[in-house]
Amino acid sequence: MKRMIRQKKILSGLFALILVIAFSGCNKFDTLPQLEIQVVDESGATISGAYAALFDSHEEWNKRINPVQAWRMTDPYGKVVFTDLKEITYYFYVRFDGKDNSAGEIFVSEPLKLNQKTIVIAHLR
């Protein structure tokens, strides 16, 4: 009798495991928006080691206060990625070697979206 009860428990556990595996692909979890900034110079060459920050208002961008995340440095390909963002329009400031992007692109053209990575190019002048 104990053996039969044990076998039923094992079978019940296996059935539950099969259900979990079968339906685990049915749940879709949204990922928060991401923003990738590619930093280039006047000739279009990528800039490694530039610093970038995001702001959620033009006023904060203009004063360079309260970035939404810590300043980030571009990788060897001139890229920096910000993750776990809100679905809003962001202003970005990039600087390197006395140059910045304030005379060019300073914000994303539309609010970021869930499950998407928005890519922008920042020209330093």
C-alpha positions as CSV (number, residue, x, y, z in Angstrom):
1,M,0.0,0.0,0.0
2,K,2.8,2.4,0.9
3,R,4.5,1.6,-2.4
4,M,1.3,2.4,-4.3
5,I,0.9,5.8,-2.5
6,R,4.6,6.6,-3.2
7,Q,4.1,5.7,-6.9
8,K,1.0,8.0,-7.1
9,K,3.0,10.9,-5.6
10,I,5.8,10.4,-8.1
11,L,3.4,10.2,-11.0
12,S,1.6,13.3,-9.7
13,G,4.9,15.2,-9.4
14,L,6.0,14.1,-12.9
15,F,2.6,15.2,-14.3
16,A,2.9,18.6,-12.6
17,L,6.4,19.0,-14.0
18,I,5.2,18.2,-17.5
19,L,2.5,20.8,-17.2
20,V,5.0,23.4,-16.1
21,I,7.3,22.6,-19.0
22,A,4.5,22.5,-21.5
23,F,3.0,25.8,-20.5
24,S,6.2,27.7,-19.6
25,G,6.5,29.0,-23.2
26,C,3.0,30.5,-23.0
27,N,3.8,33.3,-20.6
28,K,5.2,36.3,-22.4
29,F,7.0,38.8,-20.2
30,D,7.5,42.3,-21.4
31,T,11.0,43.7,-21.3
32,L,11.5,47.3,-20.4
33,P,12.6,49.7,-23.2
34,Q,16.3,50.1,-24.1
35,L,18.2,52.9,-25.7
36,E,21.5,52.4,-27.6
37,I,23.5,55.5,-28.4
38,Q,26.2,55.3,-31.1
39,V,28.6,58.2,-30.8
40,V,30.5,59.4,-33.8
41,D,32.7,62.4,-34.7
42,E,32.3,64.9,-37.5
43,S,33.7,62.5,-40.1
44,G,31.4,59.6,-38.9
45,A,34.1,57.6,-37.1
46,T,32.9,56.0,-33.9
47,I,34.2,57.3,-30.6
48,S,35.3,55.0,-27.8
49,G,35.5,56.3,-24.3
50,A,32.8,59.1,-24.6
51,Y,30.5,59.7,-21.7
52,A,26.7,59.6,-22.1
53,A,23.8,60.4,-19.8
54,L,20.0,60.4,-20.1
55,F,17.6,62.9,-18.8
56,D,13.8,62.9,-18.8
57,S,13.3,66.6,-19.4
58,H,14.8,69.3,-21.5
59,E,15.4,71.5,-18.5
60,E,17.4,68.8,-16.7
61,W,19.3,68.0,-19.9
62,N,20.1,71.8,-20.3
63,K,21.4,72.0,-16.7
64,R,22.9,68.5,-16.8
65,I,21.2,67.6,-13.5
66,N,19.4,64.4,-12.3
67,P,20.4,61.9,-15.0
68,V,17.9,59.0,-14.9
69,Q,20.8,56.5,-14.6
70,A,24.5,56.8,-14.0
71,W,26.8,58.2,-16.7
72,R,28.0,55.5,-19.0
73,M,31.1,55.2,-21.2
74,T,31.0,54.1,-24.8
75,D,32.5,50.7,-25.7
76,P,35.3,50.2,-28.3
77,Y,32.6,50.5,-31.0
78,G,31.3,53.8,-29.8
79,K,28.1,52.4,-28.3
80,V,26.5,52.7,-25.0
81,V,23.2,51.0,-24.0
82,F,20.8,52.1,-21.3
83,T,18.3,49.4,-20.1
84,D,15.2,49.2,-17.9
85,L,13.9,52.5,-19.1
86,K,10.4,54.0,-19.1
87,E,8.1,54.5,-22.1
88,I,8.9,58.2,-22.5
89,T,11.0,60.5,-24.7
90,Y,14.6,60.9,-23.3
91,Y,17.1,63.6,-23.8
92,F,20.7,62.5,-24.0
93,Y,24.0,64.3,-23.5
94,V,27.3,62.9,-24.8
95,R,30.8,64.4,-24.3
96,F,34.3,63.6,-25.2
97,D,37.5,65.6,-25.4
98,G,35.9,69.0,-25.2
99,K,33.2,68.2,-27.8
100,D,29.5,67.3,-27.2
101,N,26.2,66.7,-29.0
102,S,24.5,69.9,-27.9
103,A,24.6,71.3,-31.5
104,G,22.9,68.2,-32.9
105,E,20.7,65.3,-31.8
106,I,19.7,65.6,-28.2
107,F,16.5,63.5,-27.8
108,V,14.8,60.4,-29.2
109,S,12.2,61.3,-31.8
110,E,9.4,59.4,-30.0
111,P,8.8,57.7,-26.7
112,L,10.5,54.4,-26.1
113,K,8.5,51.2,-26.3
114,L,8.3,48.0,-24.3
115,N,10.2,45.0,-25.9
116,Q,12.2,47.4,-28.1
117,K,15.7,48.8,-28.3
118,T,15.8,52.3,-29.9
119,I,19.0,53.2,-31.6
120,V,20.2,56.8,-32.1
121,I,23.4,58.3,-33.4
122,A,24.9,61.2,-31.5
123,H,27.3,63.4,-33.5
124,L,30.0,65.2,-31.5
125,R,31.0,68.7,-32.6
